[in-house]
């Protein structure tokens, strides 16, 4: 079987919380970031940006 794609590069995004936030407030962004809706919207945004550059 032949691979149909090759990883060219990876981008990492870091989200930071103030250190004085309560545990409850710190967990909420993590729930959002790992949600299927957030990931779908992030993928869509990345595709829209990359689509504007020539091959």
C-alpha positions as CSV (number, residue, x, y, z in Angstrom):
1,X,0.0,0.0,0.0
2,X,1.3,3.4,-0.9
3,X,0.9,6.5,1.2
4,X,-1.4,9.2,-0.3
5,X,-0.1,12.1,1.8
6,X,3.2,13.1,3.3
7,X,3.6,15.4,6.4
8,X,5.6,18.5,5.3
9,X,5.4,20.4,8.5
10,X,3.5,20.6,11.8
11,X,2.3,23.8,13.5
12,X,1.8,23.8,17.3
13,X,-0.4,26.4,19.0
14,X,0.0,27.2,22.7
15,X,-2.9,28.5,24.8
16,X,-2.0,30.1,28.1
17,X,-4.1,30.7,31.2
18,X,-3.3,33.1,34.0
19,X,-1.8,31.1,36.9
20,X,-4.3,32.5,39.3
21,X,-7.4,31.1,37.6
22,X,-9.5,28.6,39.6
23,X,-9.4,24.9,38.5
24,X,-12.9,25.2,37.1
25,X,-12.0,28.2,35.0
26,X,-8.8,26.5,33.8
27,X,-10.6,23.3,32.7
28,X,-13.2,25.1,30.6
29,X,-10.8,26.1,27.8
30,X,-9.5,22.5,27.6
31,X,-13.0,21.2,27.1
32,X,-13.6,23.7,24.4
33,X,-10.3,23.0,22.6
34,X,-10.9,19.3,22.6
35,X,-14.5,19.5,21.4
36,X,-15.4,18.1,17.9
37,X,-17.0,21.5,17.0
38,X,-13.8,23.5,17.8
39,X,-11.6,21.0,15.9
40,X,-13.9,21.1,12.8
41,X,-13.9,24.9,12.8
42,X,-10.1,25.0,13.3
43,X,-9.6,22.6,10.4
44,X,-12.0,24.7,8.2
45,X,-10.1,27.9,9.0
46,X,-6.8,26.3,8.2
47,X,-8.1,24.9,4.9
48,X,-9.4,28.4,4.0
49,X,-6.1,30.0,4.7
50,X,-4.0,27.4,2.9
51,X,-6.3,27.3,-0.1
52,X,-5.3,30.9,-0.9
53,X,-1.6,30.0,-1.6
54,X,-0.4,28.5,-4.9
55,X,0.7,24.9,-5.1
